[in-house]
Amino acid sequence: MPSSPFDLSGRTALITGSGQGLGLAFARGLAAAGAAVVLNGRDETKLAAAAAGLRTAGARVATAACDVTDAAGLAAAVARIEAEFAPVDILVNNAGIQRRAPLLELTEAQWREVIDTNLTGAFLAARAVAPRMIARGRGKIINVCSVMSEVARPTTGNYAAAKGGLKMLTRAMAVEWAKHGLQANGIAPGYFETELTAPLVANPQFNAWICGRTPAGRWGRPEELAGTAVFLASAASDFVNGQIIVVDGGLLAGL
């Protein structure tokens, strides 16, 4: 028995979109709690560099390069992971993209690309992993939602639609799979400082707006998501299901 309900020793986590940014922060946090981790993304070079860093810190790591919109590629990757590395106990659906444009200027291609990656990709990854979890009678699925699962801003209609859909997909997973011993929950980050948001942080007007709008008065740090991920991946959350935990410095709490 683990010494703590938060101990992930003996568990393996697959994190999509984890070559950098929030995905890599989730991987670091889960590895620090004892989990072996499988990094996923499309860029093999980034995955290799991220894996090397985690190994230096003592983690057991594998990589699986594939696109989350490729159902066959995902299924093959999961089969290979389970055959050659370890059964996947924890799935973190983190892969996501952003294509900003006002709704009336948003192209069909921009709409479909964001929906396919951010929403359909999470469905396809879960569909590849969940039957194996169900057969074992346990599993944790963590969908990375967003404050935009609840609110929207101009030029983010496709992203908000995808993340709102992911919130409800999380609940659908919970109500269908709880009887098999699975828990499906979501983490909804607010504004975090990463490689992808660096231009927004560097924009004085936008930075001032975020810091003024967020009660904590600052951007989040990626490592500040780790504790929530460990909780949702661990035995500590075995009776938590279909919930979305917002980690936003208080942004949604006030007007």
Buried (B, 14 or more C-beta within 10 A) or exposed (E): EEEEEBBBEEBBBBBBBBBBBBBBBBBBBBBBBBBBBBBBBBEEEBBBEBBEBBEEEEBBBBBBBBBBBBBEBBBBBBEBBBEEBBBBBBBBBBBBBBBBBEEEEBEEEBBBBBBBBBBBBBBBBBEBBBEBBBEBEBBBBBBBBBBBBBEBEEBBBBBBBBBBBBBBBBBEBBEEBBEBEBBBBBBBBBBBBBEBBEEBBEEEEBBEEBBEBBEEEEBBEBEBBBEBBBBBBBBBBEEBBBBBBBBBBEBBEEE
